[in-house]
C-alpha cells in the first residue's frame, strides 16, 4: 500500500540527465494539476497540461517509447491534417478567422491524449488518482456554484450548468461520474469478504451519496441527449461486468443482483423527486414530433428537435459539396449564418454555431479523410483497452468504467457537439489517456528505481 502511494507521488525511474530529472517532476506535478482542474478551471488545467508537455520534451525515453506506438503516429498525422486544413480554409471562406484558428487549436488538443497517457503509465496508481482528482474538482466546482439564488432556482425546476454555464456539458460529466462511482462501488462490494465490513459499508454509503449528488446534477442539466446516452451506458457497464471473461485469479463473477436493485431504487427516488421536471422536459416537444411524423418537417414548429433536423439537413447538403476534405475547422457558424434561414436560428436572428451531431460535424469540417483518421484512432483505443484487459493490465472494473464511457460518448455524439469545449476536451484527454496508459504500462521495460533518499 505504502509502496503504491510512494510510486504515485514520486518519479520512480532513474533519469539519465538533470534535464530528464527536472522533466519527470514537471510531468508528475502537471499531471495532478491537470487532473484536478480539468473540470474545474481552464487556467489551472492549461498550466498542468503545459507542465506535462515541458516534461515530455525533456524526456528522451518518452519520445522513444511513444514513437514506437502506431496510435501516436496517427494522432500526429491527424494534427498535421487539421493544421493544413485550417490554413487552407483561412483564405477561402469569409469567416471569423479567430474562430477558425481557435477551433483548429481545440481539434488538435483532442489528439494530444498520448501526453497524459505517458505520465499516467509511469505508475499504476496514478490512473485512479487522476480520475478521482478529475471528478473531485468537478464536484467542488458544482458545490461552489450553488449560491442561495442558484439553489432556489434549481429546486424549482430551472435548468442550470452551474460552474460550467453549459448545462449539456455538466450533465455529460455528471453521467461519467455516475459510471465511475458505480464501477467503484461494485469493486468495493466484491471485496466485502476480504476487508472489514464496517469500512466497506462506510465506503458504499459515501459512494451512494455521491451518486445521488451527481444524479441530481444530471437532472438539473435537463439534457435529454445525455439522459438517452446514460440509458445505454449504464447497461453496458453491467453487461461488461456480467459477460467479460473473468481473470484467472477471480474465482467468481462480480455480483450484480444487489447493485442493480440499489441503483434501481436510486433511480426510482430521483424520478419521484424530479418527476415534474423530467416529464415536462420529455413532453415539451411531443407536439412537434407528432407534426413531423404526420405532416413533415417543414410544417413542424421550431423547437429543439426540429432545429436539429433542419441543421442535419443543411449539414448533409453542404458536406456533399465537399465530401473528402470538408469546409475546414471553425467554418460551421459562418456557413450556417450565410444560409440566412430562420430554421437555423435559435433564437431568431442568432445563427446556430454547430450541427448538434458530432459525426456530422466531423465530416462537415474535416471531411471523409478526417473522420477516417478519427475512426482509426478510436478503433486503436478500443483495441488497446481490450488487449490490456486480456493481458491482465487492468481490472474488470476499469474495463467496465472505460467501456461504458465510450458508449456514453458514442450515444451523446448523436445529438450534440460540445467536444471542442475546454471541459469536454480535458475530460477526453484523461479518459483516452488512461486507456492508452494501461497499454504503455504493460510494455514498460524493467528500469532501476530512483533512490529518493539520495536525490536532491
C-alpha positions in Angstrom: 0.0 0.0 0.0 2.7 2.5 1.1 4.8 1.5 -1.9 1.9 2.2 -4.3 1.3 5.6 -2.8 5.0 6.4 -3.0 5.1 5.4 -6.7 2.1 7.6 -7.5 3.6 10.7 -5.8 7.3 10.4 -6.8 9.1 9.8 -10.1 10.1 6.2 -9.9 12.5 5.9 -12.9 16.2 7.0 -12.7 16.7 9.9 -15.1 19.9 9.8 -17.0 20.4 13.6 -17.1 19.5 16.6 -15.0 17.0 17.7 -17.7 15.2 14.4 -17.5 15.1 14.6 -13.7 13.5 18.1 -13.9 11.2 16.9 -16.7 10.0 13.9 -14.6 8.9 16.3 -11.8 7.3 18.7 -14.2 5.3 15.9 -15.7 4.2 14.5 -12.4 3.1 17.8 -11.0 1.5 18.8 -14.3 -0.5 15.5 -14.4 -2.1 16.0 -11.0 -2.7 19.7 -11.6 -4.3 19.0 -14.9 -6.4 16.2 -13.4 -7.8 18.3 -10.6 -8.5 21.4 -12.7 -9.7 19.6 -15.8 -13.4 20.0 -14.9 -12.9 23.0 -12.6 -10.8 25.7 -14.2 -9.4 26.1 -17.7 -6.5 28.2 -16.4 -5.4 25.5 -13.9 -5.8 22.7 -16.4 -3.8 24.5 -19.1 -1.0 25.1 -16.6 -1.0 21.4 -15.8 -1.0 20.4 -19.5 1.8 22.8 -20.2 3.9 21.3 -17.4 3.3 17.8 -18.8 4.4 19.0 -22.3 7.6 20.5 -20.9 8.3 17.3 -19.1 7.7 15.3 -22.2 10.0 17.5 -24.3 12.8 16.9 -21.7 12.4 13.1 -21.7 14.2 11.2 -24.4 12.7 7.9 -23.1 9.2 9.2 -23.5 9.7 10.0 -27.2 11.4 6.7 -27.8 8.6 4.7 -26.4 5.7 6.9 -27.7 7.0 6.9 -31.2 7.0 3.1 -31.2 3.2 3.3 -30.9 1.4 3.5 -34.2 -1.5 5.3 -32.5 0.9 8.2 -31.7 1.7 8.5 -35.4 -2.0 8.5 -36.3 -2.5 11.3 -33.8 0.4 13.3 -35.2 -0.9 12.7 -38.7 -4.4 14.0 -37.6 -2.8 17.0 -36.0 -0.9 17.8 -39.2 -4.1 17.4 -41.3 -6.0 19.8 -39.0 -3.3 22.4 -39.3 -3.2 22.1 -43.1 -7.0 22.1 -43.5 -7.2 25.1 -41.2 -4.6 27.0 -43.2 -6.3 26.1 -46.5 -9.7 27.4 -45.3 -8.5 30.6 -43.8 -8.2 32.4 -47.1 -11.0 30.5 -48.7 -14.1 31.3 -46.7 -15.2 34.7 -45.4 -15.4 33.6 -41.8 -14.2 34.8 -38.4 -10.5 33.9 -38.7 -10.1 33.9 -34.9 -12.9 31.3 -34.6 -11.2 29.2 -37.2 -7.8 29.3 -35.5 -9.3 28.7 -32.1 -11.3 25.6 -33.3 -8.2 24.3 -35.1 -6.3 24.5 -31.8 -9.2 22.8 -30.0 -9.3 20.0 -32.6 -5.5 19.5 -32.2 -5.8 19.3 -28.4 -8.2 16.3 -28.6 -5.4 14.2 -30.2 -2.8 15.0 -27.5 -4.0 12.3 -25.1 -0.7 10.4 -25.5 0.8 13.1 -23.4 -1.2 12.4 -20.2 -1.1 8.7 -21.1 2.7 8.7 -20.8 2.7 10.3 -17.3 -0.2 8.1 -16.2 1.6 5.0 -17.3 4.7 5.6 -15.1 2.9 4.1 -12.0 -0.3 2.1 -11.9 -1.8 4.1 -9.0 -1.6 7.4 -11.0 -4.6 6.4 -13.1 -7.2 6.0 -10.3 -5.7 9.0 -8.5 -6.1 11.2 -11.6 -9.6 10.1 -12.3 -10.5 10.7 -8.7 -9.0 14.2 -8.8 -10.9 15.0 -12.0 -14.3 14.2 -10.5 -13.4 15.7 -7.2 -12.5 19.0 -8.9 -15.8 18.7 -10.8 -17.8 18.2 -7.6 -16.1 21.2 -5.9 -16.9 23.4 -8.9 -20.6 22.3 -8.7 -20.8 23.0 -5.0 -19.1 26.3 -5.2 -21.6 27.5 -7.8 -24.6 26.7 -5.6 -25.3 30.0 -4.1 -28.7 30.8 -2.5 -30.3 32.1 -5.7 -29.0 29.3 -7.9 -30.0 26.6 -5.4 -33.5 28.1 -5.2 -33.9 28.2 -8.9 -32.7 24.6 -9.4 -35.0 23.4 -6.7 -37.9 25.0 -8.6 -37.0 23.2 -11.9 -34.8 25.8 -13.6 -32.2 24.4 -16.0 -28.6 25.1 -14.9 -25.0 24.3 -15.9 -23.6 25.6 -12.5 -19.9 26.5 -12.8 -19.7 25.4 -16.4 -22.6 27.6 -17.6 -23.3 25.0 -20.2 -25.9 22.6 -18.9 -25.2 19.9 -21.5 -21.6 19.5 -20.6 -22.3 19.5 -16.9 -24.9 16.8 -17.5 -22.4 14.7 -19.5 -19.7 14.9 -16.8 -22.3 14.0 -14.2 -23.1 10.9 -16.2 -19.5 10.0 -16.5 -19.1 10.4 -12.7 -22.0 8.2 -12.1 -20.4 5.5 -14.2 -17.2 5.8 -12.3 -18.8 5.7 -8.9 -20.9 2.6 -9.9 -17.8 0.7 -11.0 -16.0 1.7 -7.8 -19.0 0.6 -5.6 -19.0 -2.7 -7.4 -15.4 -3.1 -6.7 -15.9 -2.4 -3.0 -18.9 -4.7 -2.8 -16.8 -7.5 -4.4 -14.2 -7.1 -1.6 -16.8 -7.4 1.1 -15.3 -10.7 2.4 -11.7 -9.5 2.2 -11.9 -6.3 4.3 -13.7 -5.0 7.4 -17.4 -4.9 6.8 -17.7 -1.6 8.6 -15.1 0.0 6.3 -16.9 -1.3 3.2 -20.3 -0.2 4.5 -18.9 3.4 5.1 -17.4 3.4 1.6 -20.6 2.2 -0.1 -22.6 4.8 1.8 -20.3 7.6 0.6 -20.5 6.2 -2.9 -24.3 6.2 -2.7 -24.4 9.8 -1.6 -22.1 10.8 -4.4 -24.2 9.0 -6.9 -27.3 10.8 -5.7 -25.4 14.2 -5.9 -24.3 13.7 -9.5 -27.6 12.2 -10.5 -29.3 15.4 -9.2 -26.8 17.3 -11.3 -27.7 15.2 -14.3 -31.4 16.1 -13.7 -30.9 19.8 -13.4 -28.9 19.9 -16.6 -32.1 18.8 -18.3 -30.1 17.4 -21.2 -32.2 14.8 -23.0 -29.3 13.7 -25.1 -27.2 12.9 -22.1 -30.2 11.2 -20.4 -30.5 9.0 -23.5 -26.8 8.3 -23.5 -26.7 7.1 -19.9 -29.6 4.8 -20.6 -27.2 3.0 -22.9 -24.0 3.5 -20.9 -25.2 2.1 -17.6 -26.4 -1.2 -19.0 -23.2 -1.5 -21.0 -21.2 -1.2 -17.7 -23.2 -4.0 -16.1 -23.1 -6.2 -19.3 -19.3 -5.8 -19.3 -19.2 -6.9 -15.7 -21.5 -9.9 -16.5 -20.0 -11.2 -19.7 -16.4 -10.2 -19.7 -14.3 -13.4 -19.2 -13.2 -13.5 -15.5 -9.5 -13.3 -14.9 -7.9 -16.5 -13.5 -7.4 -15.0 -10.1 -11.1 -14.2 -10.0 -12.9 -17.4 -8.9 -16.4 -15.9 -9.3 -18.1 -13.3 -11.4 -18.9 -9.9 -10.0 -22.1 -10.0 -8.0 -24.6 -7.7 -9.7 -28.0 -8.5 -8.2 -27.8 -6.1 -5.2 -26.1 -3.3 -7.1 -28.8 -3.4 -9.8 -31.5 -3.4 -7.1 -29.8 -0.5 -5.3 -29.4 1.6 -8.5 -33.0 0.9 -9.4 -34.0 2.2 -6.0 -31.9 5.3 -6.6 -33.5 5.8 -10.0 -37.0 5.5 -8.5 -36.2 8.0 -5.8 -34.8 10.5 -8.3 -37.8 10.1 -10.6 -40.1 10.6 -7.7 -38.4 13.8 -6.6 -38.0 15.3 -10.0 -41.0 13.9 -11.9 -42.4 17.2 -12.9 -39.0 18.4 -14.3 -38.4 15.2 -16.2 -41.8 14.7 -17.5 -42.1 18.3 -18.7 -38.7 18.2 -20.4 -39.5 14.9 -22.2 -43.0 16.0 -23.2 -42.1 19.6 -24.2 -41.7 18.7 -27.8 -44.2 15.9 -28.2 -46.4 18.1 -30.4 -43.5 19.0 -32.6 -42.6 15.3 -33.2 -46.3 14.4 -33.9 -46.3 17.1 -36.6 -43.0 16.0 -38.1 -44.3 12.4 -38.3 -47.8 13.3 -39.6 -47.1 16.4 -41.8 -43.4 16.6 -42.4 -40.5 18.7 -41.0 -41.4 21.9 -42.9 -44.8 22.1 -41.1 -43.4 21.4 -37.6 -43.0 24.3 -35.1 -39.4 25.4 -34.5 -38.2 23.7 -31.3 -35.0 21.8 -30.2 -35.8 18.7 -32.2 -36.9 20.4 -35.4 -33.9 22.8 -35.2 -31.6 19.7 -35.1 -33.3 18.1 -38.0 -33.0 21.3 -40.1 -29.4 21.6 -39.1 -28.7 18.0 -40.1 -30.4 18.5 -43.5 -28.3 21.6 -44.0 -25.1 19.9 -42.8 -25.5 16.9 -45.1 -26.3 19.1 -48.1 -23.2 21.3 -47.5 -21.0 18.4 -46.8 -21.8 16.7 -50.1 -20.4 19.8 -51.8 -17.0 18.9 -50.3 -17.2 15.3 -49.2 -13.4 14.5 -49.0 -11.9 17.4 -47.1 -14.9 19.3 -45.7 -15.0 23.0 -45.1 -12.3 23.4 -42.5 -12.3 23.9 -38.7 -14.4 26.7 -37.4 -16.4 27.3 -40.5 -19.8 25.9 -39.4 -21.2 29.1 -37.9 -20.2 31.2 -40.9 -21.8 28.8 -43.4 -25.0 28.5 -41.3 -25.2 32.3 -41.0 -24.7 32.7 -44.7 -27.7 30.4 -45.3 -29.8 33.2 -43.6 -32.7 30.8 -42.7 -35.0 31.3 -39.7 -34.9 27.5 -39.4 -31.2 27.6 -38.5 -31.5 30.5 -36.0 -32.2 30.0 -32.2 -33.2 32.5 -31.0 -34.4 34.2 -34.2 -31.6 36.4 -35.6 -28.8 34.3 -34.0 -27.5 31.6 -36.2 -26.6 28.3 -34.6 -22.8 27.6 -34.4 -22.7 23.8 -34.6 -24.8 21.0 -36.1 -25.8 19.2 -32.9 -24.3 15.9 -34.2 -20.6 15.2 -33.7 -20.4 12.7 -36.5 -21.9 15.1 -39.0 -19.8 18.0 -37.6 -16.6 16.0 -38.2 -17.3 15.3 -41.9 -18.6 18.8 -42.3 -15.4 20.4 -41.0 -12.8 17.7 -41.8 -14.4 15.6 -44.5 -14.2 11.8 -45.1 -10.4 11.9 -44.6 -10.8 13.5 -41.1 -13.5 11.0 -40.0 -11.4 8.1 -41.3 -8.4 9.2 -39.2 -10.6 9.6 -36.1 -12.2 6.2 -36.7 -8.7 4.7 -36.8 -7.7 6.4 -33.6 -11.0 5.3 -31.9 -10.5 1.8 -33.1 -7.0 1.7 -31.8 -8.1 3.0 -28.4 -10.8 0.3 -28.1 -8.4 -2.4 -29.3 -5.8 -1.4 -26.7 -8.5 -1.4 -24.0 -9.5 -5.0 -24.9 -5.8 -6.1 -25.3 -4.9 -4.6 -21.9 -7.7 -6.5 -20.2 -6.9 -9.7 -21.9 -3.3 -9.4 -20.8 -4.3 -8.5 -17.2 -3.1 -4.9 -17.2 -6.3 -3.6 -15.8 -9.2 -4.9 -13.7 -12.7 -5.7 -14.9 -13.9 -2.7 -13.0 -11.7 -0.3 -15.0 -12.7 -2.2 -18.2 -16.4 -1.6 -17.4 -15.8 2.1 -16.5 -13.9 2.9 -19.6 -16.0 0.9 -22.0 -19.2 2.5 -20.6 -17.6 5.9 -21.0 -17.0 5.2 -24.7 -20.6 4.1 -25.0 -21.7 7.3 -23.3 -19.6 9.3 -25.8 -20.9 7.4 -28.8 -24.6 8.0 -28.0 -24.2 11.5 -26.8 -22.4 12.4 -30.0 -25.6 11.6 -32.0 -27.4 14.7 -30.6 -24.8 17.2 -29.7 -21.4 18.6 -30.4 -19.6 20.1 -27.4 -16.4 18.2 -27.9 -14.3 21.3 -28.5 -15.3 23.0 -25.3 -12.4 23.0 -22.8 -14.2 20.9 -20.1 -15.0 18.2 -22.6 -11.6 18.2 -24.2 -9.9 17.8 -20.8 -12.2 15.0 -19.8 -11.4 13.2 -23.0 -7.6 13.7 -22.5 -7.8 11.8 -19.2 -10.2 9.1 -20.3 -8.4 8.3 -23.6 -5.0 8.9 -21.8 -5.9 6.3 -19.1 -6.9 3.8 -21.7 -3.6 4.2 -23.6 -1.7 4.3 -20.3 -2.7 0.8 -19.4 -1.2 -0.4 -22.7 2.0 1.7 -22.2 2.4 0.4 -18.6 2.3 -3.2 -19.8 5.0 -2.5 -22.4 7.3 -0.6 -20.0 10.7 -2.3 -19.7 12.2 -3.0 -16.3 14.2 0.0 -15.1 16.0 0.8 -11.9 14.1 2.9 -9.4 15.2 6.3 -8.2 16.8 6.3 -4.8 14.7 9.1 -3.2 16.9 9.1 -0.1 19.9 10.2 -2.2 18.2 12.7 -4.6 18.3 16.4 -4.3 
